[in-house]
Amino acid sequence: MKVVVTGGAGYIGSHTIIDIVESTNWEIVSIDSYINSTPDTYRRIKEVTGKEIEHYKVDLCDKNALKNVFNEIGAIAGVIHFAALKAVGDSVENPLLYYQNNITGLLNILECCANYNIPNLIFSSSCSIYGNVDVLPVDETTPLAKSESPYAATKAIGEEILKDFSKVSNTNLIALRYFNPVGAHSSGLIGENPINKPSNLFPVITQTAVGIIEEMQVFGADYKTRDGSCIRDYIHVSDIANAHILALKYAVEQGKLENLEFYNLGSGNGVSVLEAISTFEDLSNIKLNYKLSARRPGDVESIYSNSKKAKSQLDWETKFALTDMMSSAWNWQQQLEKEKNEQS
Ligand SMILES: NC(=O)c1ccc[n+]([C@@H]2O[C@H](COP(=O)([O-])OP(=O)(O)OC[C@H]3O[C@@H](n4cnc5c(N)ncnc54)[C@H](O)[C@@H]3O)[C@@H](O)[C@H]2O)c1
């Protein structure tokens, strides 16, 4: 079965490709514009798996170029649609870029699903669509509050588009609402390596530890949480990756799903930014240079997941603890430093 992965050179896409290569006999085709990655990711995937990944450089917003690729690929059993811009703060500063890239890209992919009779699509959604909620943990019945950032809005609108499309389309549609994917592959050879400045906590922590970032900021120390910093639900990227295989298998087994299905993917544990910092400090024996600063526009105060639906319907379970997430992210940062030193 042939599966198209959009954004396959990115962080979660590359880990998902590795899991697919290692645990299925599916054929993968990756499509990426490299707006936040480089094709070097495929070399890393090959280093880990021994497999060359077929890939195309295409911006999903370029409908004609996308159609040409789908014409070339032939019959496709499913699309896993990761490609999107993802930085909350950046989206507040560049809202039009985020709406243009994330919504146009999705619309073009859905048009391809319709035109090329693609039976299954998995969409990368996000816990950010829940907004600031009153009751924690959130499950899939929790009403969505106002989106706190243009990025979150692109995911909430994306799900609305999928809901409407599911009523008229032959494609099975599944949205996976990731909480906070972190960590790196156990090989230490691949991990998060964005070309844009990282805004997610773990790469910021590990880059501060090696001195790439001189002083990291903790955005907001006056939230109504146990230590004043934001609370998030960190989840190992390899656990997230595995959910895509289970979701696609589920969609294939179900025949035709009537509506859009959506699933939370989180660990269920709320961890504050300051707790994450101190876990890292204990594990690495490195004191991080950080300062408490003002809240960052777009951030919600607290969020963590009830992921029972994914467990019961997809048979998905997390395998990795917070310390595994942190130590794999740290191994990966050290690998990047080693490579940098070898090159210079
Ligand atoms: N990492 C997170 O914290 C997180 C949390 C929730 C949801 N998500 C979602 O998961 C998906 C993957 O995230 P990630 O962390 O791997 O991000 P990433 O930036 O590492 O990967 C996204 C990939 O998509 C590519 N891309 C973006 N726009 C494109 C376009 N128009 N055409 C072609 N390629 C394009 C980028 O170059 C990149 O390789 C995104 O949709 C993101 O919004 C991520």
The ligand as a MOL file (V3000), in Angstrom:
LIG
                    3D

  0  0  0     0  0            999 V3000
M  V30 BEGIN CTAB
M  V30 COUNTS 44 48 0 0 0
M  V30 BEGIN ATOM
M  V30 1 N 5.3550 19.8110 17.0320 0
M  V30 2 C 4.2870 20.2020 17.7240 0
M  V30 3 O 4.4110 20.6920 18.8380 0
M  V30 4 C 2.8840 20.0260 17.1730 0
M  V30 5 C 1.7880 20.0050 18.0480 0
M  V30 6 C 0.5050 19.8490 17.5340 0
M  V30 7 C 0.3350 19.7170 16.1560 0
M  V30 8 N 1.4090 19.7530 15.3310 0 CHG=1
M  V30 9 C 1.1960 19.6600 13.8940 0
M  V30 10 O 1.8740 18.5160 13.4060 0
M  V30 11 C 2.3280 18.7430 12.0760 0
M  V30 12 C 3.7980 18.4370 11.9790 0
M  V30 13 O 4.4790 19.2420 12.9070 0
M  V30 14 P 6.0560 19.1600 13.0800 0
M  V30 15 O 6.3380 19.4300 14.4950 0
M  V30 16 O 6.5920 17.9420 12.4510 0 CHG=-1
M  V30 17 O 6.4810 20.4500 12.2530 0
M  V30 18 P 7.7280 20.6320 11.2700 0
M  V30 19 O 7.7830 22.0870 10.9420 0
M  V30 20 O 8.9320 19.9780 11.7900 0
M  V30 21 O 7.2480 19.8060 9.9930 0
M  V30 22 C 6.2940 20.3030 9.0850 0
M  V30 23 C 6.8420 20.0460 7.6990 0
M  V30 24 O 5.9010 20.5280 6.7460 0
M  V30 25 C 6.6040 21.2570 5.7530 0
M  V30 26 N 5.6430 22.2360 5.1910 0
M  V30 27 C 5.0180 23.2580 5.8310 0
M  V30 28 N 4.2070 23.9050 4.9860 0
M  V30 29 C 4.2960 23.2710 3.7800 0
M  V30 30 C 3.6900 23.4390 2.5110 0
M  V30 31 N 2.8340 24.4360 2.2710 0
M  V30 32 N 3.9980 22.5820 1.5250 0
M  V30 33 C 4.8670 21.5680 1.7310 0
M  V30 34 N 5.4980 21.3490 2.9070 0
M  V30 35 C 5.2120 22.1950 3.9150 0
M  V30 36 C 7.7850 21.8920 6.4700 0
M  V30 37 O 8.8500 22.2010 5.6110 0
M  V30 38 C 8.1570 20.7810 7.4480 0
M  V30 39 O 9.0850 19.8800 6.8960 0
M  V30 40 C 1.9610 20.1890 11.7520 0
M  V30 41 O 0.7410 20.1860 11.0590 0
M  V30 42 C 1.7910 20.8090 13.1170 0
M  V30 43 O 0.9140 21.9110 13.0820 0
M  V30 44 C 2.6840 19.8850 15.8000 0
M  V30 END ATOM
M  V30 BEGIN BOND
M  V30 1 1 1 2
M  V30 2 2 2 3
M  V30 3 1 2 4
M  V30 4 1 4 5
M  V30 5 2 4 44
M  V30 6 2 5 6
M  V30 7 1 6 7
M  V30 8 2 7 8
M  V30 9 1 8 9
M  V30 10 1 8 44
M  V30 11 1 9 10
M  V30 12 1 9 42
M  V30 13 1 10 11
M  V30 14 1 11 12
M  V30 15 1 11 40
M  V30 16 1 12 13
M  V30 17 1 13 14
M  V30 18 2 14 15
M  V30 19 1 14 16
M  V30 20 1 14 17
M  V30 21 1 17 18
M  V30 22 2 18 19
M  V30 23 1 18 20
M  V30 24 1 18 21
M  V30 25 1 21 22
M  V30 26 1 22 23
M  V30 27 1 23 24
M  V30 28 1 23 38
M  V30 29 1 24 25
M  V30 30 1 25 26
M  V30 31 1 25 36
M  V30 32 1 26 27
M  V30 33 1 26 35
M  V30 34 2 27 28
M  V30 35 1 28 29
M  V30 36 1 29 30
M  V30 37 2 29 35
M  V30 38 1 30 31
M  V30 39 2 30 32
M  V30 40 1 32 33
M  V30 41 2 33 34
M  V30 42 1 34 35
M  V30 43 1 36 37
M  V30 44 1 36 38
M  V30 45 1 38 39
M  V30 46 1 40 41
M  V30 47 1 40 42
M  V30 48 1 42 43
M  V30 END BOND
M  V30 END CTAB
M  END
